[in-house]
């Protein structure tokens, strides 16, 4: 069963759309800049309703930033932490923490869509010199999750899925410039904004499937070429 209609929901629909034993809850607040109390309340209500009705595995997607001491909790991150607690209070609940998921979506709030659209349209934007982000292809998420769910006795209640190495945001912009064949009008501000994600369990699955999540900048280039080339 699929709850939602966005990038993750549609990506998982072929695998779990008709499966009554697994609920993929891919709906709710996805914009990391969100601050609306009403938006947060709507997700909580929908999540509570879904958990009460679930009889099999209930999968919730959170953020890799949740729980990281190096990152100050924004309203969005604090909300995601509360939703994780709600899901984990149910015996059916499983949480997958995700980084920047890249795929074909009209959502202008994703990092890569934002950067690509600004580069294409020649619009100015600002980035931090020391910022890093972790990118993962949505198709790789769809490949990894069923493997992690396959053994209900050993799957962790909370698992991060992320590439082994983050990509520096200035490098990300450079990659998009090459792919789009257009120069970015980027203002670079000196500031560090980097953190590491422990995704050891998911990386073991990715390695077994040959997904290349340990490829660093080359993995990022491949993913960006796939969706923006």
NORQUIDA-V638960 format. One record per residue. N is the residue number from 1. RES is the residue in one small letter. OMEGA is omega in radians with two decimals (* if undefined). NEAR is the number of other C-alpha atoms within 10 Angstrom. Layout:
BEGIN
N_RES_OMEGA_NEAR, N_RES_OMEGA_NEAR
END
This chain:
BEGIN
1_x_-3.14_19, 2_x_3.02_23, 3_x_-3.13_19, 4_x_-3.12_15, 5_x_-3.12_12, 6_x_-3.06_16, 7_x_-3.11_18, 8_x_-3.13_24, 9_x_-3.11_19, 10_x_3.12_16, 11_x_-3.11_18, 12_x_-3.04_21, 13_x_3.13_18, 14_x_-3.08_12, 15_x_-3.00_14, 16_x_-3.08_17, 17_x_-3.12_17, 18_x_-3.10_12, 19_x_-3.11_14, 20_x_-3.08_13, 21_x_-3.13_12, 22_x_3.02_19, 23_x_3.05_25, 24_x_3.14_23, 25_x_-3.10_20, 26_x_-3.11_21, 27_x_3.10_19, 28_x_-3.06_19, 29_x_3.14_20, 30_x_3.14_17, 31_x_-3.07_13, 32_x_3.09_15, 33_x_-3.09_12, 34_x_3.10_15, 35_x_-3.04_14, 36_x_3.09_11, 37_x_-3.14_11, 38_x_3.11_9, 39_x_3.12_12, 40_x_-3.13_18, 41_x_3.12_14, 42_x_3.12_13, 43_x_3.13_17, 44_x_3.14_19, 45_x_3.13_11, 46_x_-3.14_14, 47_x_3.12_20, 48_x_3.12_15, 49_x_-3.14_11, 50_x_3.13_17, 51_x_-3.13_22, 52_x_-3.10_10, 53_x_-3.04_11, 54_x_3.06_17, 55_x_3.10_14, 56_x_-3.14_15, 57_x_3.13_19, 58_x_-3.04_23, 59_x_3.10_22, 60_x_3.14_21, 61_x_-3.13_23, 62_x_-3.09_24, 63_x_3.09_21, 64_x_-3.11_23, 65_x_-3.13_23, 66_x_3.07_21, 67_x_3.14_13, 68_x_-3.10_12, 69_x_-3.08_9, 70_x_-3.07_11, 71_x_3.10_13, 72_x_-3.07_12, 73_x_3.03_16, 74_x_3.06_15, 75_x_3.13_16, 76_x_-3.12_21, 77_x_3.09_21, 78_x_3.09_15, 79_x_-3.13_21, 80_x_3.10_25, 81_x_3.11_18, 82_x_3.14_14, 83_x_3.05_21, 84_x_-3.13_23, 85_x_3.12_12, 86_x_-3.14_15, 87_x_-3.08_22, 88_x_3.06_17, 89_x_3.09_12, 90_x_3.11_15, 91_x_-3.12_13, 92_x_-2.93_18, 93_x_3.05_21, 94_x_-3.11_23, 95_x_2.99_21, 96_x_3.10_21, 97_x_-3.05_21, 98_x_3.05_23, 99_x_3.05_19, 100_x_-3.13_18, 101_x_-3.07_19, 102_x_3.12_24, 103_x_3.12_21, 104_x_-3.12_14, 105_x_3.09_14, 106_x_-3.13_10, 107_x_-3.10_13, 108_x_-3.05_13, 109_x_3.09_14, 110_x_-3.08_18, 111_x_-3.05_17, 112_x_3.06_21, 113_x_3.13_19, 114_x_-3.11_13, 115_x_-3.10_23, 116_x_-3.12_22, 117_x_3.12_12, 118_x_3.10_16, 119_x_-3.13_22, 120_x_-3.04_15, 121_x_3.12_11, 122_x_-3.10_14, 123_x_3.12_12, 124_x_3.06_12, 125_x_-3.07_14, 126_x_3.04_11, 127_x_3.10_16, 128_x_-3.06_17, 129_x_-3.09_17, 130_x_-3.13_15, 131_x_3.06_19, 132_x_3.06_20, 133_x_-3.13_18, 134_x_-3.11_24, 135_x_3.03_28, 136_x_3.07_23, 137_x_3.12_23, 138_x_3.12_19, 139_x_3.09_16, 140_x_3.04_18, 141_x_-3.12_21, 142_x_3.11_16, 143_x_-3.04_16, 144_x_-3.03_20, 145_x_3.12_17, 146_x_3.10_13, 147_x_3.13_14, 148_x_3.13_17, 149_x_-2.99_16, 150_x_-3.13_10, 151_x_-3.07_10, 152_x_-3.12_10, 153_x_-3.05_7, 154_x_-3.10_9, 155_x_3.12_14, 156_x_3.11_15, 157_x_3.10_16, 158_x_-3.14_16, 159_x_3.05_22, 160_x_3.05_23, 161_x_-3.09_28, 162_x_3.03_30, 163_x_-3.11_30, 164_x_-3.08_22, 165_x_3.03_19, 166_x_3.07_22, 167_x_3.08_21, 168_x_-3.09_19, 169_x_3.04_20, 170_x_3.08_17, 171_x_3.10_16, 172_x_3.10_19, 173_x_3.13_20, 174_x_3.11_16, 175_x_3.13_19, 176_x_3.07_24, 177_x_3.14_17, 178_x_-3.08_13, 179_x_-3.10_16, 180_x_-3.13_17, 181_x_-3.14_12, 182_x_-3.12_15, 183_x_3.10_14, 184_x_3.02_21, 185_x_-3.03_15, 186_x_3.01_18, 187_x_-3.07_11, 188_x_3.14_13, 189_x_3.11_12, 190_x_3.10_10, 191_x_3.08_11, 192_x_3.08_11, 193_x_-3.04_15, 194_x_3.09_16, 195_x_3.14_16, 196_x_3.13_16, 197_x_3.08_19, 198_x_-3.14_14, 199_x_-3.03_17, 200_x_-3.09_15, 201_x_-3.14_15, 202_x_3.14_23, 203_x_3.09_21, 204_x_3.08_13, 205_x_-3.14_18, 206_x_3.11_22, 207_x_-3.14_12, 208_x_-3.13_11, 209_x_3.13_13, 210_x_-3.07_10, 211_x_3.06_18, 212_x_-3.12_17, 213_x_3.08_24, 214_x_-3.01_17, 215_x_3.08_14, 216_x_-3.10_16, 217_x_-3.14_17, 218_x_3.05_14, 219_x_3.12_21, 220_x_3.13_24, 221_x_-3.12_20, 222_x_-3.12_15, 223_x_-3.14_19, 224_x_3.10_23, 225_x_-3.10_15, 226_x_-3.02_14, 227_x_-3.10_14, 228_x_-3.12_14, 229_x_*_12
END
